[in-house]
Amino acid sequence: MNLPDELRADFDFLLKIKDREGFFDLIKTTHPVESPGYGLIRRAYNDAEESHSKRRRHSGEREFRHLFRCALILRIYCEVVDPDDIAAMLEHDLPETFRRKWTYERIALRSNDAVAKKVFYLTKPRQRRGETKREVERRYYRGQLAHAPRMEIMKKGVDALDNLITLWKRSAKRIYQKINDVLQYLLPLLRKHRLFKLLKAIQAVLKCIRHKLQNNIAFAY
């Protein structure tokens, strides 16, 4: 992982909690098994894991691992315990990846309206005819995300953080493009909403990645 030394202790939970049992042992510390919150998170976990079961990231790892880590970072590093927020973090890629299957209406039925609204802010809009992917990115960050509540900005920061710490098997051009998007669009939103802990963590990871690129150091997962 692209974790600088100063962050390794803070994120050692990513190496310790690696399976469903460990995840739900954590959830049970704030949401008992029979509670509505536990049930909501369990449904979100199951839906996300099942839907992404056949998908892989560029690194070759299962795509669900990204959602799994994001939920852990949100819960442990950001200390968020609200079940709606944890469920939304687990489901945040569903509408963008499976636009016909996972509509906001379906998420609302499976989870609730609040979760569906949270997921909306984390989902990039459809690409319009004649529009480039870069234009979609700008439209998303400058419009949809710019008007999102503070908690959704936090979740987007968590999403970006995990993408950065697991960023490898990509061209240098693509890596620099991701870095630029974070610097140009996301970091200003984190500052605006005073999410300084997350901001500093992302800045440290960006510094680590740039060091590797400038010194031709191999990225290792």
C-alpha positions in Angstrom: 0.0 0.0 0.0 1.1 3.6 -0.6 1.2 4.4 3.1 3.9 6.7 4.4 5.6 5.6 7.6 3.7 8.3 9.7 0.3 6.8 8.7 1.1 3.1 9.1 0.1 2.9 12.8 -3.2 4.8 12.1 -4.2 2.4 9.3 -2.9 -0.9 10.7 -6.5 -2.0 11.1 -6.6 -2.5 7.3 -4.1 -5.4 7.7 -5.9 -6.8 10.8 -9.6 -6.8 9.7 -9.8 -8.7 6.4 -12.9 -10.8 6.5 -16.7 -10.6 7.1 -16.4 -12.0 10.6 -13.9 -9.3 11.6 -16.0 -6.6 10.0 -19.2 -7.5 11.8 -17.3 -8.0 15.1 -16.5 -4.3 14.8 -20.0 -3.3 13.8 -21.4 -5.2 16.8 -19.5 -2.9 19.2 -22.0 -0.1 18.4 -24.9 -1.9 16.8 -26.1 -5.2 18.5 -27.0 -8.0 16.2 -30.8 -7.6 16.6 -30.7 -3.9 16.1 -32.1 -2.1 12.9 -28.7 -0.6 12.3 -26.9 -3.9 12.3 -29.5 -5.3 9.9 -29.2 -2.3 7.6 -25.4 -2.6 7.4 -25.6 -6.4 6.8 -28.0 -5.9 3.9 -25.7 -3.3 2.4 -22.7 -5.5 2.8 -24.4 -8.5 1.2 -25.8 -6.5 -1.7 -22.4 -4.9 -2.4 -20.4 -8.1 -2.1 -22.8 -10.1 -4.2 -23.1 -7.5 -7.0 -19.3 -7.0 -7.2 -18.4 -10.7 -6.8 -17.3 -11.1 -10.4 -15.6 -7.7 -10.8 -11.8 -7.0 -10.5 -9.9 -3.8 -10.1 -6.9 -2.9 -12.3 -4.7 -4.3 -9.6 -6.4 -7.7 -9.9 -8.0 -7.6 -6.5 -11.7 -8.1 -6.0 -13.6 -4.8 -6.4 -15.5 -5.4 -3.2 -12.3 -5.1 -1.2 -12.3 -1.4 -2.0 -15.8 -1.0 -0.5 -14.8 -3.1 2.4 -11.8 -0.9 3.2 -13.7 2.3 2.7 -16.3 1.2 5.3 -13.5 0.3 7.7 -11.7 3.7 7.2 -15.0 5.5 7.7 -15.8 3.6 10.9 -12.4 3.5 12.5 -10.3 6.3 11.2 -13.2 8.8 10.8 -15.1 7.4 13.8 -18.4 7.4 12.0 -21.0 5.0 13.6 -24.2 6.0 11.9 -25.6 2.9 10.1 -26.9 5.0 7.2 -23.4 6.3 6.5 -21.7 2.9 6.8 -24.3 1.4 4.5 -23.9 4.2 2.0 -20.2 3.7 2.0 -20.6 0.0 1.2 -23.0 0.8 -1.6 -21.4 3.9 -3.0 -20.3 2.2 -6.3 -23.5 0.3 -7.1 -25.4 2.9 -9.1 -22.3 4.0 -11.1 -21.3 0.4 -11.9 -24.7 -1.1 -12.4 -26.8 1.8 -13.6 -29.8 -0.2 -14.7 -29.8 -2.8 -11.9 -29.0 -0.5 -9.0 -31.1 2.6 -9.2 -31.5 5.0 -6.3 -35.1 3.7 -6.0 -33.8 0.1 -5.5 -31.3 1.3 -2.9 -34.1 3.1 -1.1 -36.1 0.0 -1.0 -33.3 -2.3 0.1 -31.9 0.3 2.6 -33.8 3.5 3.0 -34.3 7.0 1.5 -31.5 8.5 3.5 -29.0 5.9 2.3 -30.1 6.4 -1.3 -29.6 10.2 -1.1 -26.1 9.7 0.4 -25.2 7.4 -2.4 -26.4 9.9 -5.0 -23.8 12.4 -3.9 -21.0 9.8 -4.3 -22.1 8.7 -7.8 -20.8 10.4 -10.9 -23.5 11.3 -13.5 -24.0 9.5 -16.7 -21.8 10.5 -19.6 -23.7 12.7 -22.1 -23.4 12.2 -25.8 -20.3 14.0 -27.0 -19.0 14.5 -23.5 -15.6 13.2 -22.5 -14.9 11.3 -19.2 -12.8 14.3 -18.1 -15.8 16.6 -18.6 -18.0 14.2 -16.6 -15.4 14.4 -13.8 -15.5 18.2 -13.8 -19.3 18.3 -13.9 -19.5 16.0 -11.0 -16.9 17.8 -8.7 -18.0 21.3 -9.6 -21.8 20.6 -9.4 -23.1 17.5 -7.6 -20.3 17.1 -5.1 -19.8 20.8 -4.5 -23.3 21.0 -3.1 -23.0 17.8 -1.0 -23.3 17.8 2.8 -20.2 17.6 4.9 -20.6 13.9 5.6 -20.8 13.0 1.9 -17.6 15.1 1.3 -16.0 13.0 4.1 -17.1 9.8 2.3 -15.7 11.0 -1.0 -12.4 11.7 0.8 -12.4 8.2 2.2 -13.1 6.8 -1.3 -10.2 8.8 -2.7 -7.9 7.9 0.1 -8.4 4.2 -0.4 -8.0 4.5 -4.2 -4.7 6.3 -3.6 -3.2 3.9 -1.1 -4.0 1.0 -3.4 -3.0 2.7 -6.6 -0.7 0.6 -8.8 -0.6 -1.2 -12.1 -1.6 2.1 -13.8 0.4 4.2 -16.2 2.2 7.2 -14.8 -0.1 9.5 -16.9 -3.2 8.0 -15.3 -1.7 8.2 -11.8 -0.8 11.9 -12.3 -4.3 12.5 -13.6 -5.8 11.0 -10.4 -3.4 13.1 -8.3 -4.4 16.3 -10.2 -8.2 15.5 -9.7 -7.7 15.1 -6.0 -5.6 18.3 -5.7 -7.9 20.4 -7.9 -11.3 19.3 -6.8 -11.4 17.2 -3.6 -8.8 18.9 -1.3 -10.5 22.3 -1.5 -13.8 20.7 -0.5 -12.1 19.0 2.4 -10.7 22.3 3.5 -14.0 24.1 3.1 -15.7 21.5 5.4 -12.8 21.5 7.9 -12.1 17.8 7.4 -8.5 18.4 8.3 -7.6 14.9 9.6 -8.7 13.3 6.3 -7.0 16.1 4.4 -3.7 15.6 6.0 -3.8 11.8 5.5 -4.5 12.3 1.7 -1.7 14.9 1.4 0.7 12.5 3.0 -0.3 9.7 0.7 0.0 12.0 -2.3 3.6 12.9 -1.2 4.4 9.2 -1.0 3.1 8.5 -4.5 4.9 11.4 -6.0 8.2 10.3 -4.4 7.8 6.8 -5.9 7.1 8.2 -9.3 10.0 10.7 -9.2 12.4 8.0 -8.0 11.1 5.2 -10.2 10.2 3.1 -7.2 8.0 0.2 -8.0 4.5 0.2 -6.6 3.8 -2.9 -4.6 0.4 -3.8 -3.2 
